[in-house]
Amino acid sequence: MTEFFNAVLSFPTVVFSFLLVVVIGYWLIVITGLAELDDDGAAWLGLGGIPAGVAFSLLIALAWLLSLVGSQIAGGALLYAVPVAALGGAWLATRGLLIPLRRLFPDEERPTRGDFVGQMCVIRTGTATPDFGQAEVTSADGSSAIVHVRTSGQDRLARGDTALIFDYDAEGEFFWVMPYESEH
């Protein structure tokens, strides 16, 4: 065990050992909820598509491991090349590992029903009342959906009427709508 600590705390591994301690601290802060995973800030290194914290953590952990192995193999003047070689090898390995990880972190947020609130819709059933109705709404990506709608009060909407979605009832799984008349 003493040999391991000597290797970890001697040049060149000590450089990456310090960074590995920082990474462990970062993950402890994320796990406790004091911080969140940051955005895709590692794209400039060719490590984009996942949160920068994940990319840098992988890069540093692999560089530490490669530096540890390299410090045991290399000697003399070659010892000074180990950090550079470890960092380059870690970068290549991290790029390879990120390919399957990118599927876990989609580029865009998935749409939710709440995204329809504030949108216009067109009534598709014969009428829309406080008890029944369906409408067609177009999402930001251009796709359309048929959703359940209800009116408030005495409002009654007929097929083809335009309405404004002003709220979503998660328990009833329907949208509240109100008549909307264009001014042109």
KOLTORTOR-480134 format. One record per residue (C-alpha): x, y, z; residue in three letters. Coordinates in pm, 1 decimal. Layout:
N
@u X v Y w Z residuo Ala
...
REM end
This chain:
184
@u 0.0 v 0.0 w 0.0 residuo Met
@u 291.7 v 232.8 w 70.8 residuo Thr
@u 419.6 v 185.1 w -284.5 residuo Glu
@u 79.3 v 285.2 w -420.2 residuo Phe
@u 69.4 v 606.5 w -215.6 residuo Phe
@u 427.7 v 685.8 w -312.5 residuo Asn
@u 335.5 v 645.8 w -679.8 residuo Ala
@u 17.4 v 852.8 w -642.2 residuo Val
@u 193.3 v 1132.4 w -456.6 residuo Leu
@u 505.6 v 1152.9 w -673.9 residuo Ser
@u 563.4 v 1319.1 w -1009.2 residuo Phe
@u 393.9 v 1292.7 w -1261.0 residuo Pro
@u 85.3 v 1130.0 w -1107.5 residuo Thr
@u 56.0 v 1388.6 w -829.9 residuo Val
@u -55.4 v 1647.9 w -1086.3 residuo Val
@u -356.8 v 1437.3 w -1178.5 residuo Phe
@u -405.7 v 1319.4 w -817.7 residuo Ser
@u -480.2 v 1676.8 w -714.8 residuo Phe
@u -726.8 v 1714.3 w -1003.4 residuo Leu
@u -888.1 v 1380.5 w -911.7 residuo Leu
@u -948.7 v 1510.4 w -558.5 residuo Val
@u -1117.8 v 1816.0 w -711.3 residuo Val
@u -1337.1 v 1588.5 w -925.8 residuo Val
@u -1435.9 v 1380.1 w -623.5 residuo Ile
@u -1524.1 v 1699.7 w -437.4 residuo Gly
@u -1731.6 v 1819.0 w -733.0 residuo Tyr
@u -1930.3 v 1494.4 w -740.4 residuo Trp
@u -1989.1 v 1506.6 w -365.5 residuo Leu
@u -2135.2 v 1855.6 w -410.3 residuo Ile
@u -2354.5 v 1734.8 w -701.0 residuo Val
@u -2474.4 v 1429.5 w -506.5 residuo Ile
@u -2568.3 v 1639.7 w -203.6 residuo Thr
@u -2771.7 v 1868.4 w -428.0 residuo Gly
@u -2571.4 v 2183.6 w -362.2 residuo Leu
@u -2491.0 v 2206.0 w -734.3 residuo Ala
@u -2632.6 v 2066.7 w -1055.8 residuo Glu
@u -2463.4 v 1913.7 w -1356.9 residuo Leu
@u -2358.0 v 2198.0 w -1579.9 residuo Asp
@u -2430.7 v 2240.7 w -1946.7 residuo Asp
@u -2233.7 v 2116.4 w -2241.5 residuo Asp
@u -1925.7 v 2331.9 w -2181.5 residuo Gly
@u -1664.2 v 2083.3 w -2303.5 residuo Ala
@u -1756.6 v 2099.2 w -2671.5 residuo Ala
@u -1452.9 v 2313.5 w -2750.7 residuo Trp
@u -1236.5 v 2012.1 w -2653.2 residuo Leu
@u -1428.9 v 1777.8 w -2878.3 residuo Gly
@u -1600.2 v 1634.4 w -2571.5 residuo Leu
@u -1945.3 v 1781.2 w -2628.5 residuo Gly
@u -2284.6 v 1618.6 w -2613.9 residuo Gly
@u -2285.1 v 1551.0 w -2240.1 residuo Ile
@u -2253.2 v 1776.5 w -1934.0 residuo Pro
@u -1903.2 v 1919.6 w -1896.5 residuo Ala
@u -1872.1 v 1779.1 w -1543.5 residuo Gly
@u -1908.7 v 1425.5 w -1675.3 residuo Val
@u -1665.6 v 1483.6 w -1962.8 residuo Ala
@u -1397.4 v 1647.6 w -1746.7 residuo Phe
@u -1439.0 v 1383.6 w -1474.0 residuo Ser
@u -1378.4 v 1105.7 w -1725.3 residuo Leu
@u -1084.8 v 1290.3 w -1876.6 residuo Leu
@u -915.8 v 1351.0 w -1540.3 residuo Ile
@u -980.6 v 999.6 w -1405.7 residuo Ala
@u -838.0 v 839.8 w -1719.4 residuo Leu
@u -540.4 v 1078.9 w -1724.2 residuo Ala
@u -469.7 v 991.4 w -1358.9 residuo Trp
@u -484.1 v 618.6 w -1434.8 residuo Leu
@u -264.0 v 646.9 w -1743.1 residuo Leu
@u -19.0 v 868.0 w -1555.5 residuo Ser
@u -1.4 v 615.9 w -1272.3 residuo Leu
@u 71.0 v 332.0 w -1515.4 residuo Val
@u 312.8 v 544.9 w -1717.8 residuo Gly
@u 509.0 v 650.3 w -1409.6 residuo Ser
@u 570.6 v 284.2 w -1328.3 residuo Gln
@u 684.9 v 200.4 w -1682.3 residuo Ile
@u 885.5 v 510.1 w -1778.1 residuo Ala
@u 1199.1 v 626.6 w -1608.1 residuo Gly
@u 1452.7 v 904.1 w -1624.9 residuo Gly
@u 1387.3 v 1174.0 w -1883.6 residuo Ala
@u 1083.2 v 986.9 w -2020.8 residuo Leu
@u 905.9 v 1056.2 w -1692.6 residuo Leu
@u 849.2 v 1416.0 w -1806.6 residuo Tyr
@u 663.6 v 1294.7 w -2116.9 residuo Ala
@u 419.6 v 1084.6 w -1910.4 residuo Val
@u 174.3 v 1368.3 w -1821.1 residuo Pro
@u 147.5 v 1477.2 w -2183.9 residuo Val
@u 104.8 v 1119.7 w -2307.9 residuo Ala
@u -144.3 v 1044.1 w -2028.1 residuo Ala
@u -350.9 v 1352.1 w -2110.6 residuo Leu
@u -349.4 v 1272.4 w -2483.8 residuo Gly
@u -444.1 v 908.9 w -2425.2 residuo Gly
@u -715.2 v 1009.2 w -2179.7 residuo Ala
@u -857.4 v 1258.2 w -2428.0 residuo Trp
@u -877.7 v 989.1 w -2699.1 residuo Leu
@u -1030.9 v 735.4 w -2459.6 residuo Ala
@u -1281.8 v 991.2 w -2329.3 residuo Thr
@u -1390.5 v 1076.9 w -2683.1 residuo Arg
@u -1452.2 v 707.2 w -2744.9 residuo Gly
@u -1644.7 v 661.3 w -2420.8 residuo Leu
@u -1865.8 v 961.7 w -2489.0 residuo Leu
@u -2015.2 v 809.5 w -2803.0 residuo Ile
@u -2252.6 v 576.6 w -2613.1 residuo Pro
@u -2297.2 v 826.0 w -2326.5 residuo Leu
@u -2438.0 v 1094.7 w -2556.9 residuo Arg
@u -2757.7 v 890.7 w -2594.1 residuo Arg
@u -2821.6 v 940.3 w -2222.6 residuo Leu
@u -2810.3 v 1320.0 w -2257.5 residuo Phe
@u -3038.2 v 1429.9 w -2544.4 residuo Pro
@u -2960.2 v 1766.7 w -2701.2 residuo Asp
@u -3301.6 v 1915.1 w -2650.0 residuo Glu
@u -3553.1 v 1891.4 w -2374.7 residuo Glu
@u -3842.8 v 1663.1 w -2440.4 residuo Arg
@u -4173.6 v 1841.6 w -2487.2 residuo Pro
@u -4422.2 v 1833.0 w -2202.5 residuo Thr
@u -4792.5 v 1900.4 w -2190.6 residuo Arg
@u -4719.8 v 2226.9 w -2014.3 residuo Gly
@u -4555.3 v 2349.5 w -2334.4 residuo Asp
@u -4901.6 v 2382.4 w -2489.9 residuo Phe
@u -5017.9 v 2637.5 w -2231.7 residuo Val
@u -5038.2 v 2975.4 w -2403.1 residuo Gly
@u -5081.8 v 2819.0 w -2747.8 residuo Gln
@u -5377.0 v 2850.4 w -2980.6 residuo Met
@u -5582.9 v 2545.9 w -3068.2 residuo Cys
@u -5868.7 v 2461.2 w -3301.4 residuo Val
@u -6173.1 v 2274.7 w -3168.8 residuo Ile
@u -6213.1 v 1940.0 w -3350.8 residuo Arg
@u -6520.3 v 1793.4 w -3179.3 residuo Thr
@u -6876.0 v 1915.3 w -3244.7 residuo Gly
@u -6855.8 v 2131.1 w -2933.5 residuo Thr
@u -6623.4 v 2198.0 w -2643.1 residuo Ala
@u -6793.9 v 2245.4 w -2306.4 residuo Thr
@u -6698.4 v 2233.6 w -1936.7 residuo Pro
@u -6743.5 v 1853.8 w -1955.7 residuo Asp
@u -6611.1 v 1749.1 w -2298.5 residuo Phe
@u -6407.5 v 1854.6 w -2596.2 residuo Gly
@u -6102.9 v 1793.2 w -2809.1 residuo Gln
@u -5881.7 v 2033.8 w -2997.6 residuo Ala
@u -5584.7 v 2026.7 w -3229.7 residuo Glu
@u -5276.0 v 2217.2 w -3115.0 residuo Val
@u -4949.5 v 2269.0 w -3300.5 residuo Thr
@u -4626.0 v 2239.7 w -3102.5 residuo Ser
@u -4313.3 v 2448.8 w -3149.3 residuo Ala
@u -4153.5 v 2182.3 w -3372.5 residuo Asp
@u -4448.9 v 2197.1 w -3613.0 residuo Gly
@u -4612.0 v 1868.0 w -3516.9 residuo Ser
@u -4974.7 v 1868.0 w -3413.1 residuo Ser
@u -5162.3 v 1680.5 w -3144.1 residuo Ala
@u -5522.8 v 1620.2 w -3051.5 residuo Ile
@u -5577.1 v 1705.1 w -2684.6 residuo Val
@u -5868.0 v 1694.4 w -2442.6 residuo His
@u -6000.8 v 2040.3 w -2359.4 residuo Val
@u -6259.4 v 2192.1 w -2126.9 residuo Arg
@u -6411.2 v 2537.8 w -2118.5 residuo Thr
@u -6474.9 v 2735.0 w -1805.5 residuo Ser
@u -6806.6 v 2889.2 w -1705.3 residuo Gly
@u -7072.3 v 2905.3 w -1975.8 residuo Gln
@u -6830.8 v 2912.6 w -2269.4 residuo Asp
@u -6921.4 v 2677.1 w -2552.5 residuo Arg
@u -6701.2 v 2640.2 w -2854.4 residuo Leu
@u -6801.0 v 2482.8 w -3185.8 residuo Ala
@u -6597.7 v 2277.5 w -3433.6 residuo Arg
@u -6344.5 v 2499.2 w -3609.7 residuo Gly
@u -6343.0 v 2771.5 w -3341.0 residuo Asp
@u -6005.7 v 2902.0 w -3229.6 residuo Thr
@u -5933.3 v 2887.3 w -2858.1 residuo Ala
@u -5649.9 v 2981.3 w -2626.0 residuo Leu
@u -5507.6 v 2715.4 w -2394.2 residuo Ile
@u -5460.4 v 2889.0 w -2059.1 residuo Phe
@u -5397.0 v 2602.3 w -1813.6 residuo Asp
@u -5339.2 v 2228.1 w -1782.3 residuo Tyr
@u -5521.0 v 2006.6 w -1532.7 residuo Asp
@u -5275.6 v 1723.8 w -1456.2 residuo Ala
@u -5524.0 v 1527.9 w -1247.7 residuo Glu
@u -5793.7 v 1531.4 w -1518.1 residuo Gly
@u -5535.3 v 1527.0 w -1800.5 residuo Glu
@u -5704.2 v 1803.2 w -2000.0 residuo Phe
@u -5639.5 v 2163.2 w -2098.5 residuo Phe
@u -5851.4 v 2459.7 w -2000.2 residuo Trp
@u -5939.0 v 2674.4 w -2301.2 residuo Val
@u -6119.1 v 3001.0 w -2361.0 residuo Met
@u -6257.0 v 3156.3 w -2681.1 residuo Pro
@u -6007.5 v 3352.7 w -2882.9 residuo Tyr
@u -6103.2 v 3594.2 w -3151.8 residuo Glu
@u -5841.8 v 3744.2 w -3374.3 residuo Ser
@u -5852.0 v 4118.9 w -3426.4 residuo Glu
@u -5792.7 v 4102.6 w -3802.2 residuo His
REM end
